[in-house]
Each structure stands twice: as C-alpha cells, then as structure tokens.
Amino acid sequence: MTLDNLAQPQISVVVPVFNEQDNIAPLVHEVVAALRGLVPFEIIYVDDCSKDESRAVLTQLRQLIPELRVFGHTQQSGQSTAIRNGVKQARGEWIATLDGDGQNDPADIPKLLAARDVADPRVKLFAGWRVHRKDTGSKRWASKAANAIRSRLLRDETPDTGCGIKLFERALFLDLPYFDHMHRYLPALVKRAGFESVSVPVNHRERSTGVSKYNNLGRAWVGISDLRGVSWLIKRSKRTGTLEL
C-alpha cells in the first residue's frame, strides 16, 4: 500500500517534533492502531531542526507506514510554526494535533471525533482537557495559575488550553491570526472568529523518555506578552456577514 492508493484522508494528525527520537516510533504506531480501519487518515510530522536522530527515525518509518508524511524546517522556528506548516500541508478537512513527547494518548482521537459528530455545527474546536495530569507538581501549579489568569482576561471558558491534543477544522485554523505560541490560545481565537469550542476530558501520560522543551519561567515570561496581544486582537476584532450583490 502506498500514499497514492490510500483514500483521501478525512483527518490529518499533525505532530510537531524537536529532539524526540525515542518517542516517534511508539507514537506513530499508536496513531495507526487508533485510526486505521476507523477513518481515512494521514499522519504529518514536522521536524523543527532536531539535533538528534529524529529525522532519520522519521525517514525510516515513512518506508513502513504509508499514512506517514514527513516535513522538516530549514531553521528552528518553534511549535506553533511547526503546527501551522503541518496544517498547511494537510489534506484532511479536520486536523488532530498531538505533542511529540508521547504524553498525549492517540486513543483519545476517536473520542474527539465522536464529540464532533454530535456537536452543534458552530463548534469548530474540540480541545483536550487533562483532568488527571502526570506532570511535576511545579508544572501543574504553574499551569493552573496560567489558566486562571488567561481565563479571566480572555474569557475563553476553557480549563486547559495547554493540552496538545486538539481537533479543529483546517480551513478555520488557517484563517486565524498567526503568531508564535498561538497554539496555546486557540479557544480564544476560535471564539473571536465567531465559533465555539468544547473541552473533552482526555488521558495524560508521564513522559517516558527525553526532556521537556519548556520551563515554567520561560512560559510565564512569554505568556504575559502573548496575553496582552491576544486581548488586543479580541478587542479590535469585527465580524459581519457578507452578501453577494
């Protein structure tokens, strides 16, 4: 079976990755186990200039997994850029995202698809909600504080915007304002665009190998600037219908 004779994907699973050589193969096989036979799909990995063997692992896997497509940045650009570039390459009308560290469970993707199938058409984002997080205590505390501040300022009515597993409509995503770290503000940006999002409880797992690419201080520093920018975008937005004359 090759990419040419695969069915047109209904869903594209986009995974940004940076220095995750040992997490790639297990996660790819989990995605295949969760979706093959359920829905036509593709897996898109975007390597953000990894310094380990991530690209070599992906190249080898591509020979074994016909649904896998691999792209790489020419210069390191961050998670949001990797997600956006993956979405731009995607052929599915709906996008599921996963973090490349393996802490998101691909078995939750069918749960998000099921939520989509019974939701109001105005719901364009189904965001994972890590009810039982497996991170360190300091990271959980920092995330709880950040979520509270973000929710108060942006009124996005979302308990966990930092969860990497999400399902959203491709066309809407590409119409949203793009900026670095935008993936953390998708509920607010979707609401700004005139649509809705729902949070779906999902599994969360401990990182089995590798190290986190973020620290609490770095996230807090960047988050302050991002919150101000997103708040400004929301205040300056205007929406109206359009009629052909």
C-alpha positions in Angstrom: 0.0 0.0 0.0 1.3 3.4 -1.0 0.2 7.0 -0.4 -1.1 7.1 -4.0 -3.7 4.4 -3.4 -4.8 5.5 0.1 -8.2 7.0 0.4 -8.4 10.8 0.7 -7.9 11.5 4.4 -10.8 12.8 6.4 -8.5 13.7 9.2 -4.8 14.7 9.3 -2.9 14.1 12.5 -0.2 16.8 12.9 2.7 16.2 15.2 5.4 18.9 15.7 8.7 17.4 17.0 12.1 18.5 18.3 14.6 16.1 19.7 12.2 13.2 20.3 13.9 10.4 18.5 12.8 7.7 21.1 9.2 8.8 21.2 8.5 9.0 17.5 8.0 5.3 16.5 5.8 4.4 19.5 3.6 7.4 19.0 3.2 6.8 15.2 2.2 3.1 15.8 -0.3 4.2 18.4 -1.9 6.6 16.0 -2.1 3.9 13.4 -3.7 1.5 15.9 -6.3 4.1 16.9 -7.4 5.2 13.4 -6.6 2.5 10.8 -10.0 0.9 9.9 -11.9 3.7 11.6 -11.5 6.7 9.3 -9.2 7.6 6.4 -6.3 9.5 7.9 -2.7 10.7 7.4 0.0 11.5 9.9 2.1 14.6 9.3 5.3 15.1 11.3 7.1 18.4 11.2 10.6 18.3 12.5 11.8 21.6 13.9 15.5 21.1 13.1 16.1 18.4 15.7 19.7 17.8 16.7 19.3 14.1 17.5 18.2 11.3 15.1 14.6 12.3 14.8 14.8 12.9 11.1 16.5 9.6 10.5 13.8 7.8 12.5 11.1 9.5 10.6 12.7 8.7 7.3 12.8 5.0 8.2 9.3 4.9 9.5 8.0 6.6 6.3 9.0 3.4 4.4 6.9 1.3 6.7 3.8 3.5 7.4 2.1 4.6 4.1 0.0 7.2 6.0 3.1 9.0 7.3 4.3 12.2 5.7 7.4 13.9 6.9 8.4 17.6 6.6 11.3 19.5 8.2 12.1 23.1 8.9 15.1 24.7 7.3 15.6 26.7 10.6 14.3 26.2 14.1 11.0 28.1 14.4 9.0 26.7 17.3 6.0 24.6 18.0 3.3 26.9 16.6 5.1 27.4 13.3 5.6 23.6 13.0 1.9 23.0 13.7 0.8 25.7 11.2 3.2 24.3 8.5 1.8 20.8 9.1 -1.7 22.1 8.8 -0.9 23.8 5.5 0.4 20.5 4.1 -2.6 18.5 5.4 -5.1 17.1 3.0 -7.8 16.4 5.6 -10.7 18.8 6.3 -10.1 18.2 10.0 -6.9 18.3 12.0 -5.9 16.5 15.1 -2.8 17.6 16.9 -0.6 15.7 19.3 2.5 16.7 21.2 5.6 14.8 20.0 6.6 13.7 23.6 4.1 10.9 23.8 2.2 12.4 26.8 -1.0 12.7 24.7 -2.8 9.4 24.1 -3.7 8.9 20.4 -6.6 6.6 21.6 -8.4 9.8 22.6 -8.6 11.0 18.9 -11.7 8.8 18.3 -13.3 10.3 21.4 -12.8 13.8 19.9 -14.2 12.7 16.6 -17.2 11.3 18.4 -17.7 14.6 20.2 -17.5 16.4 16.9 -20.1 14.1 15.3 -22.8 15.0 17.8 -21.9 18.7 18.3 -23.5 21.8 17.0 -22.0 22.9 13.6 -20.8 26.1 15.2 -18.3 24.1 17.4 -15.1 24.1 15.4 -12.6 23.2 18.1 -12.6 20.2 20.4 -9.8 20.7 23.0 -8.4 18.0 25.2 -8.7 18.5 28.9 -6.1 16.8 31.1 -8.2 16.1 34.1 -5.5 14.0 35.8 -2.2 15.5 34.7 1.1 13.4 35.0 3.5 16.4 35.2 5.6 17.5 38.1 3.9 19.4 40.9 5.6 22.7 39.9 4.4 22.4 36.3 0.8 21.6 37.4 0.8 24.6 39.7 2.2 26.9 37.1 -0.3 25.7 34.5 -3.3 26.1 37.0 -2.2 29.7 37.7 -1.7 30.5 34.0 -5.1 29.0 33.0 -6.8 31.1 35.7 -5.2 34.3 34.6 -5.9 33.6 30.9 -9.5 32.6 31.5 -10.1 35.9 33.5 -8.6 38.1 30.8 -9.7 36.3 27.6 -13.0 34.7 28.8 -12.4 31.7 26.6 -14.2 29.4 29.0 -11.6 26.7 28.6 -10.0 24.9 31.6 -6.8 23.6 29.8 -5.6 25.4 26.7 -2.1 23.9 27.0 -3.2 20.4 26.2 -1.5 19.3 23.0 -4.4 17.0 21.7 -7.0 19.0 19.9 -9.3 18.6 16.9 -10.3 21.5 14.7 -11.4 22.4 11.2 -8.5 23.1 8.9 -10.0 26.0 7.0 -10.8 27.9 10.2 -7.4 27.4 11.7 -5.7 28.8 8.6 -7.9 31.8 8.8 -6.9 32.6 12.4 -4.3 35.3 13.1 -0.9 33.6 13.2 1.8 34.4 15.8 4.4 32.4 17.8 2.7 30.4 20.6 -0.7 30.8 19.0 -1.5 27.1 19.6 -2.0 28.0 23.3 -4.8 30.4 22.6 -6.9 28.5 20.1 -10.1 28.6 22.1 -9.9 32.4 22.4 -9.0 32.8 18.7 -11.9 30.5 17.6 -14.3 32.5 19.8 -13.0 35.7 18.2 -13.8 34.2 14.8 -17.4 33.7 15.8 -17.3 30.0 16.6 -17.3 27.8 19.6 -15.1 25.2 21.3 -15.7 22.4 23.8 -13.4 20.7 26.2 -13.2 16.9 26.2 -11.6 15.0 29.1 -8.6 13.0 27.8 -5.9 10.8 29.1 -2.5 12.2 30.1 0.7 10.2 30.4 4.1 10.6 32.0 7.0 11.4 29.6 8.8 8.0 29.2 12.0 9.4 27.6 13.6 12.7 26.6 13.3 16.1 28.4 10.7 18.9 28.3 11.5 21.7 25.9 9.9 24.3 28.2 10.4 25.7 31.7 7.9 27.5 34.0 9.8 30.8 34.0 10.1 30.9 30.2 6.5 30.1 29.7 5.4 32.8 32.2 7.6 35.5 30.5 6.3 34.8 27.0 2.7 34.3 28.3 2.5 37.9 29.6 3.3 39.4 26.2 1.0 36.9 24.4 -2.0 37.6 26.7 -1.7 41.3 26.0 -1.5 40.6 22.3 -4.5 38.2 22.2 -6.5 40.6 24.4 -5.8 43.4 21.9 -6.8 41.2 18.9 -10.1 40.3 20.6 -10.9 44.0 21.4 -10.1 45.1 17.8 -12.0 42.3 16.0 -15.1 43.0 13.9 -17.4 40.3 12.4 -20.1 40.7 9.9 -21.9 38.5 7.3 -21.3 39.1 3.6 -24.0 39.1 0.9 -23.3 38.8 -2.9 -24.8 41.9 -4.6 
